[in-house]
Amino acid sequence: MKALHILAIITVIILLSSCSTVETIDMVLVKGGSFYMGSADIDADPDEREIRLVTVEDFYIGKYEVTQAQWVSIMKKNPSIFRNEDSPVECVSWDDAQLFVDRLNKKTGRHYRLPTMEEWEYAALGGIYSKSNRYSGSDNLINIAWMIDNSSETTHRVGLLQANALGLYDMTGNVHEWCINKYDSNYYVLDTIMNKEFDIEDIRVYKGGSWASYAKHCRISNINYNSRDMRNFTIGLRLAEDAKNKNN
């Protein structure tokens, strides 16, 4: 009986240790609505300057960027240059992110995905609580973002600085975040439909600025893009999920 009792304890320990941190990813509900994408800012690039009204439905988005611990629990290896399990994973391509999401969904039975560019901007602005800040949560960049002026040229543990109105951390700074969208420089001169994904070039969008970004490139409306197989120590990801698919 004693041997069976010990075996039962060992089994419980193994089961608990297999419960990865991805099982408890913090997701925040973002109530849908309409907002204006684009910018009349003096620093705006040409692909930002056409201002368009965009509508998004309810969705969930990660409270934090995906951490190295969460990535390793699924992918079994850490590609990051700046090693800290509580810091955002980086050096992941768009394709890597898609593989992570696929494996994560198989493990959890959920329907996680990357956010669309529209969802990302809407959430960064604060959704229905938006105050139209230049950055996510404030016009004072140092309060809310790890960027070139305060990062000491490294990433930092997620959630250390001020959150935005939705309680989302590091939407500005720390690492750029891949979006699902393919890049199209004519985005703002086309008719914009809800959560549109373009099928033009095999170039993907990432948003938010990073630890290495200057203020100009941390603006919510700023659009970054690169090849889907590009890995860089400034780029990570944040998860999203359709509200209708989330298991409660």
Secondary structure by P-SEA (a helix, b strand, c coil): caaaaaaaaaaaaaaaaacccccccbbbbbbbbbbbcccccccccccccbbbbbbbcccccccccccaaaaaaccccccccccccccccccccaaaaaaaaaaaaaacccbbbbbcaaaaaaaaacccccccccccccccccccccccccccccccccccccccccccccccccbbbbccccccccccccccccccccccccbbbbcccccccccccccccbbbbcccccccccccbbbbbbcccccc
